[in-house]
Amino acid sequence: MDTKQVEKISKALGDPYRLKIMEMIKQQNEEWMQCACIAQSIDLAQSTISHHINQLVDADLLIAVKDGRNVQYRVNKEVMSEYLKFLNVFSV
């Protein structure tokens, strides 16, 4: 993982709503989650939630799969694992 990707991921995770979105999707385990389900749990406009999700997808933290008119999301475990390995270098 290069430093540019680490920076992009860190920036994406630097927002409390994005962290909450990641946590909600992670709690689904291997299941996919739609934006509408996330919107029911977070007190933000759907367009704002979509913006946050797009930031997470752009950072490769979420995998997005289109299902008809809907898009479903899941945590990208491989990228998250590589990011955590990178951060582990700084552990004391």
Buried (B, 14 or more C-beta within 10 A) or exposed (E): EEEEBBEBBEEBBEEEBBBBBBEBBEEBEEEBBEBEBBBEEBEBEEEEBBEBBEBBBEBBBBBBEEEEEEBBBBBBEEBBEBBEEBEEEEEE
